[in-house]
Amino acid sequence: MRGPIAPPQVPLALSRADAFDDLVRDAADRLERRWPQLADVEFAVQEVPWPQDGAGDGDAVPLGRLVGAGKGRPSRIVVYRRPVEIRAKSRDERALLVHEVVVEQVAELLGLSPENVDPKYGED
C-alpha cells in the first residue's frame, strides 16, 4: 500500500520550502503586532539572491533584502531561503536566523536599530 506518510495538515507533510515560508510568515506576524505599519509591507521568500541583489560581487551572500516602495507597489522584504538554510544547522537555528534577517530588514525600513524593532534581537 502506497500513500503519504502523514496527512497534509501534519507538519511532516510540509516541504522544506513551505516550512521556510512559515518561518518568514511567523517572524512577520510577530513584528506586525508590535509595528502595525508593517501590515502594508509584503514579505516574500526567494530561493537565492540575483546578482543585482548584491550576490556575486565579492561580498558575502545576502540573507535578505529590502525593496523600497514604488509607484503603486508597497515596500517588500525578501528573505533568501538557500543562503539561510546553509548557515543554520537545525530548525531552531533556522527560525532564529530568519527572525533576525526579518528584524534587520524591518529596522532598515523603519530607520531604527534592530534592537529597537525587537528588544530580544541578538539575545539568543
C-alpha positions as CSV (number, residue, x, y, z in Angstrom):
1,M,0.0,0.0,0.0
2,R,1.5,3.4,-1.0
3,G,0.4,6.8,0.0
4,P,1.5,9.8,2.1
5,I,3.2,9.0,5.4
6,A,1.3,11.8,7.1
7,P,-1.9,13.7,6.3
8,P,-1.4,17.1,4.6
9,Q,-2.2,19.1,7.8
10,V,0.6,17.5,9.7
11,P,4.0,19.4,9.6
12,L,5.8,16.3,8.4
13,A,4.0,16.7,5.1
14,L,5.3,20.2,4.6
15,S,8.1,20.7,2.0
16,R,11.3,22.5,3.1
17,A,10.2,25.5,1.1
18,D,6.7,25.5,2.7
19,A,8.3,25.2,6.2
20,F,10.6,28.1,5.4
21,D,7.7,30.2,4.2
22,D,6.0,29.6,7.5
23,L,9.1,30.8,9.4
24,V,9.1,34.0,7.5
25,R,5.3,34.5,8.0
26,D,5.7,33.8,11.8
27,A,8.5,36.4,12.0
28,A,6.5,38.9,10.1
29,D,3.4,38.3,12.2
30,R,5.3,38.7,15.5
31,L,6.7,42.1,14.3
32,E,3.3,43.3,12.9
33,R,1.8,43.0,16.4
34,R,4.4,45.5,17.6
35,W,4.6,47.6,14.5
36,P,1.1,47.9,12.8
37,Q,2.5,49.9,9.9
38,L,4.1,46.6,8.7
39,A,0.6,45.5,7.6
40,D,1.3,47.2,4.2
41,V,4.7,45.6,3.7
42,E,5.0,42.5,1.6
43,F,7.1,39.6,2.9
44,A,8.5,37.2,0.4
45,V,10.9,34.3,0.0
46,Q,13.2,33.8,-2.9
47,E,15.5,30.8,-3.3
48,V,18.7,32.7,-3.9
49,P,19.6,36.4,-4.5
50,W,20.0,37.6,-8.0
51,P,23.3,39.3,-9.0
52,Q,21.6,42.7,-8.8
53,D,20.7,41.9,-5.2
54,G,24.3,42.1,-4.2
55,A,25.3,38.5,-4.7
56,G,28.4,37.6,-6.7
57,D,30.2,41.0,-6.4
58,G,32.8,39.7,-3.9
59,D,30.8,40.4,-0.8
60,A,29.1,37.9,1.4
61,V,25.9,36.4,0.0
62,P,23.0,38.4,1.4
63,L,20.4,36.7,3.6
64,G,17.6,39.3,2.9
65,R,16.8,42.5,1.1
66,L,14.5,45.5,1.4
67,V,12.9,46.7,-1.8
68,G,11.5,50.1,-1.2
69,A,8.0,51.1,-2.2
70,G,7.5,52.3,-5.8
71,K,4.7,53.5,-7.9
72,G,1.6,51.6,-6.7
73,R,3.8,49.0,-5.1
74,P,4.4,48.5,-1.3
75,S,7.7,48.0,0.3
76,R,8.9,44.4,0.2
77,I,11.1,42.4,2.4
78,V,12.7,39.3,0.8
79,V,14.4,36.5,2.7
80,Y,16.7,34.2,0.7
81,R,16.0,30.6,1.6
82,R,19.1,28.8,0.4
83,P,21.7,31.1,2.0
84,V,19.8,31.0,5.3
85,E,19.4,27.2,5.2
86,I,23.2,26.8,4.5
87,R,24.1,28.8,7.6
88,A,21.6,27.2,10.0
89,K,22.2,23.7,11.3
90,S,18.8,23.0,12.9
91,R,15.2,24.1,12.5
92,D,15.6,26.2,15.7
93,E,18.7,27.9,14.4
94,R,16.9,28.5,11.0
95,A,13.9,30.0,12.8
96,L,16.2,32.3,14.8
97,L,18.2,33.4,11.7
98,V,15.0,34.0,9.7
99,H,13.7,36.2,12.5
100,E,16.9,38.1,12.7
101,V,17.0,38.7,9.0
102,V,13.4,40.0,9.0
103,V,14.1,42.2,12.0
104,E,17.2,43.7,10.3
105,Q,15.2,44.5,7.1
106,V,12.3,46.0,9.1
107,A,14.8,48.1,11.0
108,E,16.2,49.4,7.8
109,L,12.7,50.1,6.5
110,L,11.7,52.0,9.7
111,G,15.1,53.7,10.1
112,L,15.6,52.2,13.5
113,S,18.2,49.8,15.1
114,P,17.3,46.1,15.2
115,E,17.3,46.3,19.0
116,N,14.5,49.0,18.8
117,V,12.4,46.9,16.4
118,D,12.7,43.8,18.6
119,P,14.2,44.2,22.1
120,K,15.2,40.5,22.1
121,Y,17.2,40.8,18.9
122,G,20.6,39.2,19.2
123,E,20.0,37.6,22.6
124,D,19.7,34.0,21.6
